[in-house]
Structures are given as C-alpha cells and as structure tokens.
Amino acid sequence: MDYKVCNSDELPNNSTKVVNVRGSDILVCRSNERLFAFDNCCPHRGASLSKSDIKGTKIICYMHDFEYDLNNGKLLHVPNKWKDQNPNWTKSDNLLLFPVSEKDGEIYVRL
C-alpha cells in the first residue's frame, strides 16, 4: 500500500526527511534529483541513518562509516579501521529499501 509521506517541496534536492509510517521510521531522501526510501535504522548496529551522509547513491553511516548502496541496499564498504574486529562485529544485513514515488507534488512510500 502506498502512503503519502510529504509534499514534494518538503524534500528539496540533496535533503532527507524522517517519516513514520505504520510505526516504522523511514528515511526518505532526494539525492541528485532521485528519490530513495529506506529504514532509518542502520543494519549494522542500529544507528539512526538520518544523522549520516548521503553521497549520490550511497549512504555512509555516521557511527561506524559502513557504506550502503541506495539502489539495492547492499553493503559496499567496511572501513579498514574495523578489519581487526571480530568478524561477527563487522557483519551487517543489507539496508531495507522501500519503493518510493512522486505524483502531483506528493511523495509516497510503499510498505
């Protein structure tokens, strides 16, 4: 089901917005004129991704610098500074993505 999360003018280019849909915090962003929507909770250790940097189609978690692809949710990079940690500590699920669309000046997320 599609849920209206905001008006288009509330999400200018290269910005983010946390929205709550049915009890889930979802981070919606517009980067390089493209829309993305994903769980606001980092799949590595649960940090709030709304505090993180988005660079093009990647998000880099502010807490441990794990880097995820916004197109497919895949973990792209674990910084070398964490390579000596226990392998269980560096494990991460993929980023949970949601379909997002824009129509008639409104942005929708599908759950």
Residue, then its C-alpha position, 0 to 999 in steps of 0.5 A: m500500500d502506498y502512503k503519502v509521506c510529504n509534499s514534494d517541496e518538503l524534500p528539496n534536492n540533496s535533503t532527507k526527511v524522517v517519516n513514520v509510517r505504520g510505526s516504522d521510521i523511514l528515511v526518505c531522501r532526494s539525492n541528485e534529483r532521485l528519490f530513495a526510501f529506506d529504514n532509518c535504522c542502520p543494519h549494522r548496529g542500529a544507528s539512526l541513518s538520518k544523522s549520516d551522509i548521503k553521497g549520490t547513491k550511497i549512504i555512509c553511516y555516521m557511527h561506524d562509516f559502513e557504506y550502503d548502496l541506495n539502489n539495492g541496499k547492499l553493503l559496499h564498504v567496511p572501513n579498514k579501521w574495523k578489519d581487526q574486529n571480530p568478524n561477527w562485529t563487522k557483519s551487517d544485513n543489507l539496508l531495507l529499501f522501500p519503493v518510493s514515488e512522486k505524483d502531483g507534488e506528493i511523495y509516497v512510500r510503499l510498505 
